[in-house]
Amino acid sequence: MCARVGGSGNRRTGTAFHFGASYPKDQVRLEGERKIYERGADSGNRIRFCFCPNCGSNLYWEGDRNPAVCGVAVGAFDVAAFPPPSDSIWEESMHRWLGLPDGTVHHRQGRPPGA
């Protein structure tokens, strides 16, 4: 699981950070109607955000960087069922007051290649 603590993801979520989990698409069932918003990602690739057409909730996202994976906002689940984040990305624009759990792996400018 990853906490994104900076970058344009903060403007998308409207919070100080984004808390998402990534899964191989072949282990996720994606069904139902959705609306898609596509834009350029901070990495230079394209990313697509899928929303519920009725309530506007962010359902999941997928990108060209790793098309076999989709991301889901942890808030879409029972948050108590998730452990704390294991990785932190885009810390260059992190709020100084934000703390992360001990043992969190820190990555500058996104995930390392191959992640």
C-alpha positions in Angstrom: 0.0 0.0 0.0 1.1 3.5 -0.7 0.6 6.9 0.8 1.1 9.6 -1.8 2.1 12.7 0.2 2.6 15.2 -2.6 2.2 15.9 -6.3 -1.0 16.4 -8.2 -2.8 13.6 -6.4 -3.4 15.9 -3.5 -5.4 18.3 -5.7 -7.4 15.3 -6.9 -8.3 14.0 -3.5 -8.7 17.3 -1.8 -6.6 16.1 1.2 -3.1 16.3 2.5 -2.3 12.8 1.0 -3.7 9.9 -1.1 -3.9 6.4 0.4 -4.2 3.8 -2.3 -3.7 0.1 -2.8 -2.6 -1.5 -6.1 -3.7 -4.8 -7.4 -3.0 -7.0 -10.5 -6.1 -6.6 -12.7 -6.3 -10.3 -13.2 -7.1 -10.5 -9.4 -9.8 -7.8 -9.4 -13.3 -8.0 -10.8 -14.1 -4.6 -12.5 -17.8 -4.4 -13.5 -20.6 -2.0 -13.8 -21.0 1.4 -15.4 -18.3 4.0 -15.0 -17.2 7.4 -16.3 -13.6 7.9 -17.2 -11.4 11.0 -16.9 -7.9 10.7 -18.6 -5.0 13.0 -18.1 -1.2 13.1 -18.2 0.4 11.6 -15.1 3.4 13.2 -13.3 5.5 10.4 -14.8 4.7 11.6 -18.4 2.4 8.6 -19.1 -1.4 8.7 -19.4 -3.6 7.8 -16.4 -7.3 7.1 -16.3 -9.6 7.6 -13.3 -12.8 5.7 -13.2 -15.8 7.2 -11.4 -19.3 6.1 -10.5 -21.6 7.9 -13.0 -24.3 8.3 -10.3 -22.5 9.6 -7.2 -19.1 10.6 -8.6 -17.1 8.4 -6.2 -13.5 7.6 -7.4 -13.7 3.8 -8.0 -10.2 3.0 -9.4 -7.5 4.2 -11.7 -5.2 2.6 -14.2 -2.3 3.9 -16.3 -0.1 3.3 -19.2 3.0 2.9 -17.0 1.8 -0.5 -15.8 -1.4 -1.6 -17.6 -1.6 -4.9 -15.8 -2.3 -3.1 -12.4 -5.2 -0.9 -11.1 -5.2 1.2 -8.0 -8.1 1.6 -5.6 -8.6 4.2 -2.9 -8.3 2.6 0.5 -11.3 4.6 1.6 -13.5 2.5 -0.7 -12.9 -0.4 1.8 -13.3 -0.9 5.5 -10.3 1.2 6.4 -9.8 -0.7 9.7 -9.0 -3.8 7.6 -5.9 -2.2 6.1 -2.4 -2.0 7.6 -0.6 1.3 7.7 1.1 2.3 4.4 4.3 0.5 3.5 5.6 3.1 1.0 5.5 6.8 0.7 5.9 8.6 -2.7 6.2 12.2 -4.0 7.4 13.6 -0.7 8.9 16.7 -2.2 5.7 18.6 -1.7 4.7 16.9 1.6 3.3 19.1 4.4 6.0 19.5 7.1 3.4 18.6 9.8 2.6 15.2 8.2 4.2 12.2 10.0 4.4 8.6 8.6 4.6 5.3 10.5 8.1 4.0 11.4 9.4 1.6 8.8 7.7 3.4 5.9 9.9 3.1 2.7 10.3 6.6 1.2 10.6 7.2 -2.6 11.2 10.6 -4.2 9.3 11.5 -7.4 7.1 8.4 -7.4 7.7 4.6 -7.3 11.1 3.2 -8.2 11.3 1.6 -11.7 9.6 -1.8 -11.8 7.3 -1.2 -8.9 
